[in-house]
Amino acid sequence: MQPTLIERPAFTVIGMEALFREGEDGYAELWQRFIPREDEITGKLEPVVSYGVCAPQPDGTVRYITGLQVAADAQIPEGMVRFQVPAQRYAVFTHTGTAAQISASFHAIHDHLLAEHGLQARDGVDLERYDARFDDPFDPASQMELHIPVH
């Protein structure tokens, strides 16, 4: 996987959240609860793009939000949250494979791919960006982007 470097301004996401510990599963279930409700979100800026926002917490858990980018003043549907993604510099890697393989791609990026490309991860918010290329979570040809904050 060859990364592309981008500077991304801050943006707002509205969606559903859960807290996960390292190695815990449950991400798919959160997406399954969110997808039927995504039409409740108004003010979408990229209606065909969904985000998995990974915000590390001080206690070692990860706050994970499944959501859509929205205008800053968009209303929050009941049972959902608003999250402000900070402006960051990202290394963007394209994951090709199933949803179950995304974790392995994250590990490969952090274990060796960043270093191989002379990059260093920094504390920040990781993003999973899903667009029309990711049409089936079980299709090994599906593609999505992993955005990793870097120095």
C-alpha positions in Angstrom: 0.0 0.0 0.0 1.4 3.3 -1.1 0.3 6.3 1.0 -0.8 9.7 -0.2 -0.2 12.7 2.1 -3.0 15.2 2.6 -3.8 18.1 4.9 -7.4 17.8 6.0 -9.2 20.8 7.6 -11.4 20.2 10.6 -14.9 18.8 9.9 -18.0 17.7 11.7 -19.4 14.2 11.7 -22.8 13.1 13.1 -23.5 9.4 13.7 -23.6 6.7 16.3 -20.8 5.8 18.8 -19.5 3.0 21.0 -16.4 2.5 23.1 -14.1 -0.4 22.3 -11.0 -1.9 24.0 -8.0 -3.2 22.0 -9.0 -6.4 20.3 -12.7 -6.0 21.0 -15.2 -6.7 18.3 -18.5 -4.9 17.7 -17.7 -2.5 14.9 -19.9 -4.4 12.4 -22.8 -4.3 14.8 -22.5 -0.6 15.2 -22.5 -0.1 11.4 -25.6 -2.4 11.2 -27.4 -0.2 13.6 -26.3 3.0 11.9 -26.9 2.3 8.2 -30.7 2.0 8.5 -30.8 5.4 10.3 -28.3 7.4 8.2 -31.2 9.1 6.2 -32.2 10.8 9.5 -29.1 13.0 9.3 -29.6 16.3 7.5 -27.0 18.7 6.2 -24.8 16.0 4.7 -21.8 17.4 2.8 -20.8 14.1 1.1 -24.0 12.0 1.0 -22.3 8.9 -0.5 -19.3 8.9 1.9 -19.4 7.4 5.4 -16.8 7.6 8.1 -15.5 5.4 10.8 -13.9 7.8 13.3 -11.4 6.3 15.7 -10.7 8.6 18.6 -8.3 7.2 21.3 -9.3 7.9 24.9 -7.0 8.4 27.9 -8.2 5.1 29.5 -7.0 3.1 26.5 -10.4 2.6 24.9 -11.3 3.9 21.4 -14.3 6.1 20.8 -15.6 4.8 17.5 -18.2 6.8 15.6 -20.0 5.6 12.4 -21.2 8.7 10.7 -21.5 11.2 7.9 -19.8 14.6 7.3 -22.3 17.4 7.9 -22.6 21.2 8.0 -21.5 22.5 11.4 -25.1 23.5 12.3 -26.8 20.2 11.4 -29.3 18.8 13.8 -28.4 15.7 15.8 -31.0 12.9 15.5 -32.0 11.2 18.8 -29.5 8.5 19.8 -26.7 10.0 17.7 -23.7 12.3 18.5 -21.8 15.1 16.9 -18.0 14.8 16.7 -15.5 17.5 15.6 -12.6 15.9 13.7 -9.6 18.2 14.1 -7.5 19.5 11.3 -4.7 17.0 10.7 -2.1 15.9 8.3 -2.8 12.3 7.1 -1.1 9.5 5.4 -4.0 7.9 3.3 -3.7 4.2 2.5 -6.2 2.4 0.3 -7.4 -0.9 1.8 -8.6 -3.5 -0.7 -10.5 -6.4 0.9 -13.4 -7.2 3.1 -14.5 -5.3 6.2 -13.1 -8.1 8.4 -9.6 -7.5 6.9 -9.5 -3.7 7.8 -8.0 -4.4 11.2 -5.1 -6.3 9.6 -4.5 -3.3 7.3 -4.4 -0.9 10.3 -1.8 -3.2 12.0 0.3 -3.5 8.9 0.3 0.3 8.5 1.4 0.9 12.1 3.7 -2.1 12.3 5.8 -1.3 9.2 4.3 0.6 6.3 4.5 4.1 7.9 8.2 3.5 8.7 8.9 2.1 5.2 7.6 5.3 3.8 9.6 7.5 6.2 6.5 8.5 8.1 5.7 8.6 11.8 2.2 8.3 13.3 1.2 11.0 15.7 -1.6 11.0 18.3 -4.8 12.0 16.7 -8.0 10.7 15.2 -7.8 7.9 12.6 -10.4 7.8 9.9 -12.0 5.1 7.8 -13.5 6.7 4.7 -16.0 4.6 2.8 -17.2 5.7 -0.6 -18.8 4.0 -3.7 -15.8 1.7 -4.0 -16.8 -0.1 -0.8 -20.1 -1.5 -2.0 -20.1 -4.8 -0.1 -18.3 -5.5 3.2 -17.8 -9.2 2.2 -16.4 -8.4 -1.3 -12.5 -8.9 -1.4 -12.4 -6.3 -4.2 -14.1 -3.5 -2.1 -11.9 -0.5 -1.4 -11.9 2.1 1.3 -9.3 4.6 2.7 -7.5 4.5 6.0 -6.4 8.0 7.1 -3.6 7.9 9.7 -2.4 11.2 11.4 1.3 11.7 10.8 3.9 14.3 11.7 
